[in-house]
Amino acid sequence: MANLTLAELPPPPHDRISWPWTEESPKLPEYMPDGRNWPRISIVTPSYNQASFLEQTIRSVLLQGYPNLEYVVVDGGSQDVSPDIIQRYQRWLAGWVSEKDRGQSHAINKGWAGLSGDIIAYLNSDDFYFPEALARVALAWCYDPAIAMITGGVAFTDVAANILTTRKPKLNGEIPIDLSLMDPGRWFLPQQASFFVTSHLDAVGRFLREDLHFTMDRELMYRLCRNGRVVLLEDCLAGDREHQDSKRLSQTIEMYREDATALKYCQWGTRKDSRIRKRVARKRLAQGYYLTGRRQKNRLDAVRCLLFAALYNPDYLKQYGFLKTIQRLIGM
């Protein structure tokens, strides 16, 4: 797919301005600075009943100014106007479908199966890329065979895509690395800003586990990060939209609890490694209770969640202000 401009795409809704409605990434030159072709980057967007966000997602990919893009949208048979939105952009897509599927992971697997890119990613239909994200990824990889994954920063936004806060990726340890044995607080690799080198992805399996509904990305990273280097970019590559239906906010504890299942798929290593993974799973669940407790408006629910966090990870009791927070909530 060639570089696209605003003039080539359908006009945005009259009330939408800035990126990616009235702004575009600058077109990249035909070749990389070293004279080689730009690597092909292939992206899949799984979609289901998120028409209010989908068009921004699609435009944020198409307006990257990137000269070697393969983009597929896999819709799960949405009952809203999502299929109509996709059809408006279909001439610039490598493919799309709108049909019932078995969930998000299945949709991504369907899309990934036919991709031909050197680098592969998926971008959910309520997230979006920032300008020049793909160029930064391509230049960071630069055909280095040792690199398995490139990850940048993520911006957490409100429903209208206004930035609330940003977070840089983190990975403390030697790489390649076994993430399944690491304390959850020692690494942060946001899926929205993560891109997988296809040769390494195929080596560990180009698929997401369909029985995982929240942590399929982590399970993939458990496999992939043992196979090659991870490059961290400080720039924000993607936006993660917070809204009432997002799984991270509406089903936080379920999401963190599911990591125990993801970790069970890590069958490599020793019995000691298996015991470490069980401790990691408990710490992940503690994180879920802690984050949920911090967001609770009901004091008793907040106290309950924070106490469960301390039960699954007693280190929270050593955290500055933790006990004072509980005392304040119960009025002591």
C-alpha positions in Angstrom: 0.0 0.0 0.0 1.3 3.4 -1.0 1.5 6.5 1.3 -1.9 8.0 1.8 -2.9 11.6 2.4 -5.9 13.3 3.9 -7.1 14.2 0.4 -7.3 10.6 -0.6 -9.4 9.4 2.3 -13.1 10.0 3.0 -13.6 13.4 4.7 -13.9 13.3 8.5 -17.1 14.1 10.4 -17.5 17.9 10.6 -16.9 18.0 14.3 -13.6 16.1 14.3 -10.3 17.9 14.1 -6.6 17.2 14.6 -5.0 13.7 14.4 -6.1 11.6 12.5 -9.0 13.7 11.2 -7.5 16.8 9.8 -3.8 16.0 10.4 -1.6 13.4 8.8 1.9 12.0 9.2 4.5 13.3 6.7 5.1 11.0 3.8 8.2 8.9 4.1 10.8 8.8 1.3 10.7 5.8 -1.0 13.7 4.1 0.8 15.1 3.9 4.3 18.1 6.2 5.1 20.5 3.3 4.3 18.9 2.7 0.9 17.0 -0.4 1.7 13.3 -0.9 1.2 11.0 -0.1 4.2 10.0 -3.4 5.9 6.4 -4.4 5.3 4.4 -3.8 8.5 1.1 -5.8 8.7 -1.6 -4.8 11.2 -4.9 -6.4 12.1 -7.7 -4.6 13.8 -10.3 -6.8 15.6 -13.6 -5.1 15.9 -17.0 -5.7 17.5 -19.7 -3.0 18.1 -17.3 -0.1 18.6 -18.4 2.1 15.8 -17.9 5.2 17.8 -14.1 4.6 17.9 -13.4 2.4 14.9 -13.0 5.2 12.3 -10.3 6.9 14.3 -8.5 3.6 14.6 -8.6 3.0 10.9 -7.5 6.5 10.0 -4.6 6.4 12.5 -3.2 3.4 10.6 -3.8 4.6 7.1 -2.4 8.1 7.7 1.0 6.9 8.9 2.6 8.0 5.7 4.2 4.6 5.6 5.0 3.2 2.2 4.8 -0.5 2.8 1.7 -1.2 4.9 -0.7 -4.2 4.9 -3.8 -3.5 6.9 -6.7 -5.9 7.7 -9.9 -5.3 9.7 -11.7 -8.4 11.1 -15.1 -7.5 12.4 -17.1 -10.0 14.5 -20.4 -9.4 12.9 -21.1 -6.0 14.6 -24.8 -5.0 14.9 -23.9 -1.2 14.8 -22.7 0.7 11.9 -19.1 -0.7 12.0 -19.5 -2.6 8.7 -20.5 0.6 7.0 -17.4 2.4 8.3 -15.2 -0.4 7.2 -16.7 -0.3 3.7 -15.9 3.4 3.4 -12.2 2.5 3.8 -12.2 -0.9 2.1 -10.3 0.2 -1.0 -7.2 1.0 1.2 -7.4 -2.3 3.1 -5.6 -5.5 2.3 -8.8 -7.3 3.4 -11.7 -7.2 5.7 -14.6 -9.4 6.9 -17.7 -8.9 9.1 -18.8 -12.3 10.4 -19.4 -14.0 13.7 -16.3 -15.3 15.3 -15.2 -16.9 18.6 -13.9 -13.7 20.2 -11.0 -11.2 20.0 -8.2 -13.8 19.9 -9.9 -15.7 17.1 -10.4 -12.6 15.1 -6.8 -11.6 15.4 -5.7 -15.2 14.5 -7.8 -15.1 11.4 -6.3 -11.8 10.3 -2.7 -12.8 11.2 -2.9 -16.1 9.2 -2.7 -14.5 5.8 -0.3 -11.6 6.6 3.0 -11.2 4.7 4.7 -8.5 6.7 8.2 -8.5 8.2 6.6 -7.0 11.3 3.2 -7.9 12.6 0.9 -6.2 15.2 -2.7 -5.8 16.2 -4.5 -2.7 17.1 -7.9 -2.9 18.9 -10.8 -0.9 17.5 -10.9 1.4 20.5 -7.1 2.2 20.4 -5.1 4.3 17.9 -1.6 5.0 16.7 0.1 8.3 17.0 1.7 10.0 14.0 4.9 8.4 12.6 4.6 5.4 14.9 5.3 2.9 12.1 8.3 4.8 10.9 9.8 4.7 14.4 9.3 1.0 14.6 10.8 0.3 11.2 13.9 2.3 12.0 14.3 0.7 15.4 14.2 -2.8 13.9 16.2 -2.0 10.7 16.3 -5.7 9.8 18.3 -6.8 12.9 17.8 -10.6 13.1 18.3 -10.6 16.8 15.3 -8.4 17.6 12.0 -10.1 18.3 9.8 -7.2 19.4 9.7 -3.4 19.4 7.6 -1.7 22.1 7.0 2.0 22.7 5.2 4.1 25.2 1.4 4.3 25.5 -0.9 7.2 26.3 -4.0 6.6 28.3 -6.8 8.8 27.1 -10.4 9.6 27.8 -13.3 8.7 25.4 -12.6 11.8 23.3 -8.9 10.7 22.9 -7.6 13.5 25.2 -4.4 12.3 26.9 -4.8 11.7 30.7 -1.4 10.2 31.4 1.5 8.4 29.6 3.6 5.5 30.5 6.9 4.3 29.0 7.8 0.6 28.5 9.9 -1.0 31.1 11.9 -4.2 31.1 14.5 -4.8 34.0 16.6 -7.8 33.2 18.8 -9.5 30.6 17.3 -10.1 27.2 16.2 -12.5 25.7 14.3 -13.0 28.9 11.8 -15.2 30.6 9.0 -12.8 31.6 7.0 -15.6 33.2 9.6 -15.7 36.1 9.8 -11.9 36.6 8.0 -9.9 39.3 5.1 -8.2 37.5 6.4 -4.8 38.7 9.7 -5.2 36.8 8.3 -5.0 33.4 5.7 -3.2 31.3 5.2 -3.8 27.6 2.0 -2.3 26.5 0.3 -4.3 23.7 -1.1 -1.3 22.0 2.4 -0.1 21.2 4.0 -3.5 20.6 5.2 -4.8 17.2 6.3 -8.4 16.7 9.1 -9.5 14.2 7.5 -12.1 12.1 10.4 -14.5 11.9 10.5 -14.7 15.7 6.7 -14.8 16.0 6.5 -17.8 13.6 9.3 -19.5 15.6 7.1 -19.5 18.8 3.8 -19.7 17.1 1.8 -17.0 15.2 -1.3 -17.2 17.3 -3.1 -16.0 20.4 -4.7 -18.5 22.7 -8.5 -18.3 22.2 -9.3 -19.4 25.7 -7.7 -16.3 27.1 -9.9 -13.2 26.8 -7.7 -10.7 28.8 -4.1 -11.9 28.9 -3.6 -13.4 25.5 -1.0 -10.7 24.7 1.0 -11.5 27.9 1.0 -15.2 27.1 2.3 -14.4 23.6 5.1 -12.2 25.2 6.0 -15.0 27.6 6.8 -17.1 24.5 8.3 -14.4 22.3 10.6 -12.6 24.7 12.6 -15.8 25.3 13.4 -15.9 21.6 15.0 -12.6 20.9 15.8 -9.0 21.9 13.2 -6.5 22.9 13.7 -2.9 21.8 12.1 -0.2 24.0 11.2 3.2 22.5 10.4 6.0 24.9 8.1 7.8 22.4 4.3 7.2 22.7 3.3 5.0 19.8 -0.3 4.4 20.7 -3.3 5.6 22.6 -5.3 3.4 24.9 -8.8 4.7 25.3 -10.4 4.4 28.7 -14.2 4.0 28.5 -16.8 2.1 30.5 -16.8 -1.0 28.3 -13.0 -1.4 28.2 -12.0 -4.7 29.8 -9.2 -3.2 31.8 -11.6 -1.0 33.7 -14.8 -3.1 33.7 -13.3 -6.5 34.5 -10.0 -5.6 36.2 -9.9 -8.5 38.7 -11.0 -11.1 36.1 -8.2 -9.9 33.8 -5.5 -10.2 36.5 -6.8 -13.5 37.7 -6.6 -14.9 34.2 -2.8 -14.5 34.2 -2.6 -17.6 36.3 -4.0 -19.5 33.3 -1.6 -17.8 30.9 1.3 -18.7 33.1 0.3 -22.4 33.1 1.0 -22.5 29.4 4.7 -21.8 30.2 5.7 -25.4 30.5 9.5 -24.9 30.0 12.0 -24.9 32.8 12.3 -26.7 36.1 9.9 -27.4 39.0 11.4 -24.4 40.8 10.3 -22.3 37.8 6.8 -23.6 38.1 6.7 -22.6 41.8 8.0 -19.1 40.9 5.2 -18.7 38.3 2.6 -19.5 40.9 4.0 -16.7 43.1 4.0 -14.4 40.0 0.3 -15.3 39.4 -0.6 -14.4 43.0 1.2 -11.0 42.7 -0.6 -10.3 39.5 -3.9 -11.0 41.2 -2.8 -8.7 44.0 -2.2 -6.0 41.5 -5.8 -6.4 40.2 -7.3 -6.1 43.6 -5.1 -3.1 44.4 -6.0 -1.2 41.3 -9.7 -2.0 41.7 -9.5 -0.8 45.3 -8.0 2.4 44.3 -10.9 3.1 41.9 -13.7 2.1 44.2 -16.1 4.8 45.3 -17.7 2.6 48.0 -15.4 2.6 51.1 -16.1 -0.9 52.2 -15.5 -2.3 48.7 -12.3 -0.3 48.6 -11.1 -1.8 51.9 -12.1 -5.3 50.9 -10.1 -5.0 47.6 -7.0 -3.6 49.3 -7.0 -6.3 52.0 -7.2 -8.9 49.3 -4.3 -7.2 47.6 -2.3 -7.5 50.8 -3.4 -11.1 51.3 -2.1 -12.2 47.9 1.0 -10.0 48.1 2.1 -9.0 51.7 4.6 -6.6 50.2 1.8 -4.1 49.9 1.8 -3.8 53.7 5.3 -2.3 53.4 4.2 0.2 50.9 4.2 3.8 52.1 0.8 4.9 53.1 -1.0 1.6 52.4 -2.1 1.0 56.0 -3.0 4.7 56.5 -5.2 4.5 53.4 -7.1 1.6 54.9 -7.4 3.3 58.2 -8.7 6.4 56.5 -11.3 4.5 54.6 -12.7 2.7 57.6 -12.7 5.9 59.6 -10.0 5.0 62.2 
